[in-house]
Amino acid sequence: MKIFKEELETKRVIFNVDADLAARLEEAKKLAKQLGKKLNVEAVVDESLARYLDAAEKQLSRMKRGGKSIPDSPIVMGPSAEDAGEPAATKAVQVRTTSNLAPSSATATSGPQKR
């Protein structure tokens, strides 16, 4: 029989999540509380984040071994090249380096360009 509870060290991290998911989570927490229960959200987030990081670390390791270096230029987030000139939507965002930016709005209206 254990006398003392072993607690893992934790660190608070703030994530931005979709507003619909946040509302659903708050509603589920409220309902669980009414039923005398508590959702174990932290454990689920830890497990999911661990799986994500495992995959990311493997991919980064492969990239490093393959001779692909991490670019020195900053990463710019914005709408995809196909959506250039359209109002940006968060669902159409992709990460691109500055060398792969969409053409300016003046050239984007003239149609696709071949390189």
QUIMO-V490895 format. One line per field, one symbol per residue. burial: + if it has 16 or more other C-alpha atoms within 10 Angstrom, else -. A space follows every 50 residues. Layout:
burial: ???
This chain:
burial: ----------------------------+--------------------- ---------------------------++++--++----------+---- ++-----+-------
